Amino acid sequence: MLYYNRPGLIRHALTSLLESTHSDWELVFIDDGSQTPGEPIVRELLADHLDKVKFVNTEDSKEQKIAQGGSRIGQYMNEAMVQSSADLAIMVCDDDAVLPHYFKDLSEYFTEKEEQMYAFSHVVCFNPEQEAPSPNCVDSLPQSDAFYNKLGIINPYCAVDSSQVAWRIRPVVDKEIRFPSPQTVDLDATFYAQLFNHFGGCPFTGFYAQYKGVHVDQLTNRKFHQHEVYENKLK
């Protein structure tokens, strides 16, 4: 889980872990040198699950990131994979939240499809600055009609959001597939390009993964044409 100066938004992501129907998970919480640290919020909300949590802080200031050509967050993401005892991995950003059934669905999907090394799922959009995600929000949504949603087998490079993709950790580590570091923008895209080159197309799991936070200023990297994308999807 990646965090940078969003103390209000991160609560959605952390609370979603508590609502998961699959309890066998571990969290590496990576704070990218925030002025408002995220660790106290994690300790508050996940007080009964801290045995599953590892805390990392890059401690990089804005000036350091500029001087070194980006954040070192990818370095810590790589270390988290190498050291992890989990079978599967996903990225969750601080303005997103996983659906309650996502981990269980992933476990069943990859158990049944041993040949698949990675796969993507669909998302439900919400504005985390104005509302909380609804546990029942996917009940009536068609699988092909939501932002960042695709069907079939795709190249995930810049095609889906970061936490839509899940991958098997050991094959990725063994093939020395890594996140770039130092780098701030397009960490997920660069990583997913390597998955595509090694394992071929990324298949659709057939289910929803997360509530995707869509808002105007996502660290200024995405523009939404004066709210039009978000508003049209919720009409």
N, C-alpha and C positions, 0 to 999 in steps of 0.2 A: 504494500500500500504506500503510495507516494503522497507526500504532504508538503505544501509550501504556503504558509501565511493564510490559511483559510480555516480559522478556528470554528466558525459557525457551520461551514459546509461539511467538515470532516465528521461531524456527529452523525450525519445520515449514513455514511459509509461504515462507521464503527457499529452503529446500532443494527445495521443489516446483518452483521456477523452474528449478533446475539439471536437474531430471528431465523438463522439458518436451520434447516431440518437435518443437516449433516454436521455432526459435532467433531469429526476427526479432521481438524484443520490447524494450520499454524500461520502466524502472521509475522512478517518482517515489516516493521513500520519505519519508513525511511523519511526523515525530515531533511529537506534540502537547505539547511541553514536559515530557518525561519526566524524572523524577529519575534514572532509569537509562537513559541515552541508547541508542538503537538503532543509530546509525551504526557504532560499532565492530563490532557483530555482522554488519552487512551487509558491511562491508569484509573481515571474516574469511571469511564463507561465499561471497561473490561476488567474491573477489579477482581472478578471471580475467575478470570481466565488468563491471568498474567503468566501462568506457566506455559502458555502457548505463544507468547509474544516475545520478539526480540526487537530491541530499539537500536536504530542507527541514526546518526546525525552527521551530515557531510561537513557541517560547521564552516561551509564556504560562504564568505561574504559576497555581496554583489561585485565588489571590486576584484576579489579573487577569481570569481567566475569569468570576468572579462579578461583578466590577465592570463588565465590558463586556457581560454578558448571555450569555456562552457563549464557546466556542473560536473562533478565526479559521481553523480548519482548512479550512472551505469556501472561504475566499478563496484559499488555496494550491492547492486542488483545481481551482478555476476557472482559475488561472494555468497550472497544469499542462496542462489541456486546450487552452487557447489557444496555448500554446507547443509543444505536442506535434507531432511529425511522423508519429505513428502514425495508422492508419485507424480502429482500434477501441479502446474503453476499457472497463475493468472496475475495480471496487473490490475490493481484497482486504484483509481485516482481519487483525490480528496473531494471531488465534486460529484462522485458517482456512488452507487450502492448496489450490492448484489441482491438478486431475488432470493427468497427463502429456500427454494428448491434447487437453486443453481448447482451447488456443490454435489448434492445427491444425484442430480441428472448427469453431471459430468462424470462422476464415478461409474455410474451404470453404462454410460456411452462408451467410455474408454475400456471398460471391462469387456463389453460385447464386441468391440472393434479393435482387436489387438494390433491390427496393421496400421491404424491411424496414429501418427505421431503428434498431430495438432489439429485443431478444428475451431470453428467460430460459431457463435450463437447470436441471437437477435437481442435488441434492446427496446426499452420503453423510455421515451423522453419525458423529462420533467424539468421545471425551472427551480433549482435548489435554493435560489435567493427569494422565492416567493411561496413555495409550498413544500410539503413533505411528500415523499413517494408513498403511494397507496399499495398495500399488500395485495389487493385484488385487481390491480390495474391492467393485468394482461388477460383477464377472463374473456373479454369480447373482442380482442384485437386480432385481425387477420395476420398471419405470419409474414406476409410480404408487404405490409403497408405501414412502415414506420421508418423514421430517420435512421441512417446507418445500417439499414437492413438489406441484405441481399439473399439470393438463393443459389443452390448448386455448389460447385467447386470454384474457388476464386484465388487470385493472387492477393493476399491481404495488404500488400504494400499501399499505404495511403487510401485504402478502400473501406476499412472498418475502424471503429474506435479501439483504443488500446485494450480495454478489459473485456472485449468480445472474444478474444482469442485465448485458448487454453492449450498447454503443451505438456508432453511427458518430459520430466526433468532429466532423467538419466541419459536418454539418447541425445538430448541437446547438449548436455555437459560433455558427454563422451566425444561428440563431434566438434567440440570447442566453438560452439555457436555462442556469441557473447554480445551484450549490449555495448555500444560505443562509449568511451570515456576518455577525456572530458567532452561532454556534449550535452546540450540542453534540449534543443528542438529535435523532433522526429526520432526519439529513442526507440519507440515502438516500431515505427516504419522500417528503420534500419535493421532491427532485430528480426522482424517478420520477413524481410527480404531474404535473409539468410535461411530462415525456416523453409521458405518457398524453394530456394535453390537446392537445399539438401533433401527435402521430403516431397517436393511437388506441390500440387494444388491443395488449398485449404478447404476442406468440406464443411458444409453446414450441418450442425448437430440436429436441427429440427426443433429446438426449443429456445426459450428466452433466457437471457443471462442476468441482466442488470437493468437498473434504472439509470439511464444516461443523463447526466446533468447537462442541459443545454442552456447557456446564458450568454449575455452579450460579450463580456470580457473574460475569456478563458485564457488568462495570462497574456492577452492581446494577440494570441497566435491564430485565432479563428474569428472570422467575421460572419455575422448572420443577417446582413442586409436589413437592418432596422427591425429585428425580431421576426421577420417574415417567415423564415424557415420554422422556427419554433411554433409560432402562432398558427401557421397553416396545418401543422401536424396535430394540433390539439382541437381543431374545429370539428 
